Amino acid sequence: MNYKEIATYIVIILIGIVVAQHMNVVVSGSMEPVMYRGDIVIVDQNPSSVQVGDIVVYKATWVNEDVIHRVKEIYKTSNGSTYLITKGDNNPVPDPYPVQYPDQVVSKVVSINGQPLIIPKIGYITLWIRGL
């Protein structure tokens, strides 16, 4: 292997690491039919705002994985804290606990004309490696 090949592999790995920071793998069917288990969603790591209808990735207090669900309601408390009521599109009821914004929100799924950017099924490799 020559130095050009090694350099090419290093560049490809570095690009993969950078790109991977802007992606999340869907681990359940809670957002079907919008996205399916094993799909990869493109995310904005630093969303400037979140609105009702946006799909967010957040650190749930009720499960040990990040959750990708839609914002159904936003409210502020009397002390100025902001909370999101979230729900999987395929779930019959909202998530069990409100999501504190921005503290629990990891990222927001990027959408174009209301459609989330998804790479179908590629995430199954990650699910397999993680044993999910």
Secondary structure as UniProt FT lines:
FT   HELIX           3..20
FT   TURN            21..22
FT   STRAND          23..25
FT   TURN            30..34
FT   TURN            37..38
FT   STRAND          40..44
FT   TURN            52..53
FT   STRAND          55..59
FT   STRAND          66..76
FT   TURN            78..79
FT   STRAND          82..87
FT   TURN            89..90
FT   STRAND          99..101
FT   TURN            102..104
FT   STRAND          105..109
FT   STRAND          111..112
FT   TURN            113..114
FT   STRAND          115..116
FT   STRAND          118..119
FT   TURN            122..123
FT   HELIX           124..130
//
